[in-house]
């Protein structure tokens, strides 16, 4: 073989070995790409070994879970799957509803969506708008027509035209004593952008201005009711004084009452047995004191209910007795509405509803915060960190009917969305969802500890070095031949 051919042969061999090296490097590159955590696999599974059986004997709590509220068709509150709309409690009221405020769930209802006259429970909506739009310390001028538009058979705070009172004085007298004149004054003030830019004399012009202000406020009321999810209400005045086309329903009033009860000021106000209205330059008579009309709060009376906490009474000859009532027991919060009852039947019905709610329903804990839900093996992780405990971010509890549910078999769906390192402690790695009676309760799943990435690059470097040395040796040998 001549030197030229030999040289050509050596060049071919060197190119051959270089080709092999390039192929190996390409394969190594693909391997690195495959094991590097550039994307996370999504795994959806049902956790078989975490099947829980729950009963209603667990301790009640004041929250359900972190999931979004469940909405029934055309309604905001979660419907009761066991309600066959038969009045098994034999309520005297023509319309009623009972809800668990924490679960946003209807526990009992009777003609809950039927139009009825709300009477002074209307003032709950007026109170909401007052708190949202006014400074409680603002001074308000009492107009002649706000006082004299209230009939003799309606409750009043004995306001005097021309006197100046603070918003809080009017608000408290309206909610505690159900003062209709206070409601009118607040409505006129709010309708005029919380200013006293309205006439307060007895002229016909002032009367027209007053009526227009009430109409403006009614528009605000109806918009707020709509925002809260009300579906069968029409408000024409701020106090519930009877008008044929001023109506609501038990369901809507429950929404309004629940929202009002979430406002700390209103929540504390409606517990008060009385409130003194200060004297003014226009009124210097005997002390005006607003006394609570809520008989559920009056100790020593047959109507008293020890767990009652509010909220607003009502009565007109057309709408009969009605009441939005709230009660708290062992960290559970119930709200009921009763409409068109006779006399103290409204309090009796509220007590029936509350006892039914507290005794028939209970919260059952499905998972506690930081419970270990599952242990998973992480991909691309170091040996000492690859076994990861997945924990629940939040507690999940569900309200169950002790008479109907008995024992509920719960099998949560576990969805792991991150299975590759690296992961830091507390990082979201998936979700857990329970479905109970068609309602979903969900919480995030978190990593209990850090998960470190296995260092593959060391091994790759070693392999690359070995092949590089081998290639150099081959080249040297070929040159010596």
VENNORRA-V91985 format. One record per residue. N is the residue number from 1. NEAR is the number of other ideal C-beta (glycine too) atoms within 8 Angstrom. Layout:
N/NEAR
N/NEAR
//
This chain:
1/4
2/5
3/5
4/6
5/8
6/10
7/8
8/8
9/9
10/11
11/8
12/8
13/10
14/10
15/8
16/8
17/11
18/9
19/8
20/8
21/11
22/8
23/8
24/9
25/9
26/8
27/8
28/11
29/8
30/8
31/9
32/11
33/8
34/6
35/8
36/8
37/10
38/4
39/5
40/8
41/7
42/7
43/8
44/7
45/8
46/7
47/13
48/6
49/4
50/9
51/9
52/8
53/8
54/13
55/10
56/11
57/4
58/11
59/6
60/9
61/10
62/7
63/7
64/12
65/12
66/7
67/10
68/3
69/7
70/8
71/8
72/9
73/4
74/4
75/10
76/9
77/13
78/12
79/8
80/10
81/6
82/6
83/9
84/4
85/5
86/4
87/6
88/4
89/9
90/5
91/11
92/8
93/14
94/10
95/15
96/17
97/14
98/14
99/14
100/13
101/11
102/11
103/9
104/12
105/10
106/13
107/12
108/13
109/13
110/13
111/10
112/13
113/8
114/10
115/6
116/15
117/14
118/16
119/13
120/16
121/17
122/16
123/16
124/15
125/13
126/16
127/13
128/14
129/13
130/13
131/12
132/6
133/7
134/12
135/6
136/10
137/7
138/10
139/8
140/13
141/11
142/16
143/15
144/11
145/12
146/15
147/15
148/8
149/7
150/11
151/5
152/3
153/4
154/9
155/8
156/10
157/13
158/8
159/15
160/10
161/13
162/8
163/12
164/9
165/14
166/10
167/15
168/8
169/11
170/16
171/15
172/12
173/14
174/17
175/13
176/15
177/12
178/13
179/14
180/13
181/14
182/13
183/14
184/18
185/16
186/17
187/15
188/15
189/15
190/14
191/11
192/11
193/6
194/9
195/6
196/8
197/5
198/12
199/8
200/10
201/7
202/8
203/7
204/5
205/7
206/15
207/10
208/8
209/10
210/15
211/9
212/8
213/13
214/14
215/8
216/9
217/15
218/12
219/8
220/11
221/13
222/11
223/8
224/11
225/14
226/8
227/6
228/10
229/8
230/12
231/10
232/11
233/12
234/8
235/13
236/7
237/14
238/14
239/14
240/15
241/10
242/11
243/7
244/4
245/6
246/13
247/11
248/17
249/16
250/18
251/16
252/13
253/15
254/16
255/13
256/16
257/16
258/11
259/10
260/15
261/14
262/6
263/10
264/5
265/8
266/14
267/13
268/8
269/11
270/14
271/8
272/10
273/6
274/9
275/11
276/8
277/12
278/6
279/7
280/10
281/6
282/9
283/11
284/5
285/5
286/3
287/6
288/11
289/8
290/14
291/8
292/11
293/9
294/14
295/11
296/13
297/11
298/11
299/5
300/4
301/7
302/4
303/10
304/12
305/11
306/4
307/9
308/14
309/10
310/13
311/14
312/16
313/13
314/16
315/9
316/12
317/6
318/6
319/15
320/13
321/14
322/21
323/17
324/16
325/15
326/15
327/14
328/9
329/7
330/5
331/7
332/12
333/12
334/17
335/16
336/18
337/17
338/17
339/17
340/11
341/15
342/6
343/6
344/9
345/11
346/14
347/12
348/10
349/16
350/15
351/10
352/10
353/16
354/16
355/8
356/12
357/14
358/12
359/7
360/9
361/12
362/10
363/14
364/13
365/12
366/12
367/12
368/7
369/7
370/5
371/8
372/8
373/12
374/11
375/7
376/10
377/6
378/14
379/9
380/11
381/15
382/10
383/6
384/4
385/13
386/11
387/8
388/16
389/9
390/15
391/12
392/15
393/10
394/9
395/12
396/17
397/13
398/15
399/12
400/14
401/9
402/11
403/5
404/6
405/9
406/6
407/7
408/12
409/6
410/11
411/8
412/13
413/12
414/15
415/12
416/15
417/10
418/10
419/10
420/11
421/15
422/9
423/11
424/7
425/7
426/5
427/9
428/9
429/14
430/12
431/10
432/17
433/10
434/13
435/8
436/10
437/4
438/5
439/9
440/8
441/14
442/12
443/15
444/10
445/16
446/12
447/14
448/9
449/8
450/9
451/13
452/9
453/9
454/10
455/5
456/10
457/7
458/7
459/7
460/11
461/8
462/8
463/9
464/10
465/8
466/8
467/10
468/9
469/8
470/8
471/11
472/8
473/8
474/10
475/10
476/8
477/8
478/10
479/7
480/5
481/6
//
